[in-house]
Amino acid sequence: MKKIVIIVIALMCNALTFAQKAEVIETISANTHEAEWYGAQAQAWQKKVDENPKDEWAWRNLFRATCYYNMFTDNFGENPDESETANVLRKMEEMLPDSYVVNLCKGRFCLTTDSAARRGDNIFRAIELMPEDANGEDVDYLACRLWVTDPENSKIAELNKRTYQQCYYPERILRYNWNMLQSMDDNAIYFANGDNVTKPMKVLQDALDMRQDVVVIPMSFLYVDKFRDVLYKRLGIKPMNVNFADYAQRGEDWDKQFYADMMMYLIHESKRPAYFSTDVLVHADLDKDSIYNEGLLLKWSDHQYNNFDVAMRNVKEYYHLDYLAEPDLHPNTWETSKMLDLNYVTLLANLVPKLWKKGEKSESNRLYFTLGKCIERCTEGAENVRFALYLSNEAQYREDQ
């Protein structure tokens, strides 16, 4: 009897899986699901592919669903070439050779035997074949890959403009990056962990032609020789001698040492103002005593200064904050935008009582209202509040006594 019950439950679950409607497979930065969901989506999109083997959009989503399912279930194994993701790519290439979708997908996953794809040749080909109605996420992805492989390519700006026009990034993420950009000193350099954090800022620069004086640097790109060479050229400094074999011998946290050495070299040699995203201290072994919190950004300084006054100036003169008190107009806003907005919580929680003591009660009340609405929208539990406080404590506000 017990076996029958188990079989019935399994059949019911299987029926629900097959009944799942095919949905667009978004990046996990925007919307993350359980592994089972991606498995069901792979089956749903496989059905679409079977119905029309020439449907590039169906192949694109089948590939993405399969890839995420393999990733979340750790099914790539020792040889990714034997994974189901690799099989989907082979079938796709057989059905649609040298198509836009094949070149696009090879950018995310390629066989170890495909030397051209491993060099990134497919990125240029995908851009060449890109349709006018290409998905915003895919346009953004290709712009990012081009940014790291060919940083001086004029098409990067063109693709970023398309990304902006297609409203790929949620408004809250763009506003957050707008505020960061506006508050930086002239000719600053900005470091952040990876392209997911830096890309919205780069999109704003290219799409709106704003603050082009700021050099945006994704830390992960610093591993790439071509990117570093172009960066040295733009900053007008000589190249740093990098020996990755030497770093690899320094233990499992060698990457944190590499990032720190690289960033300090760029800062000292270029003599430019340097800023960091709030998560950089987790990924690089930097001297925390030389890092100051200015609100949404951390700033490097070899001398002590009153960074609280700078944070107050940023709120009064540069940051647009009214949107924090407004509800999400689009229900599918990325979850990551809430994590970003938590940085406003730590900033305003420090600022509101200070303004009250200074006699600026109207401004204090306005920001207190904004703070409350921001907390209400962003915090679903105490864990998020603790995370926000952690970010604030990583670089304390230092005031003149």
Order of alpha helices (4+ residues) and beta strands (2+ residues): alpha-alpha-alpha-alpha-alpha-alpha-alpha-alpha-alpha-alpha-beta-alpha-beta-alpha-alpha-alpha-beta-alpha-beta-beta-alpha-alpha-alpha-alpha
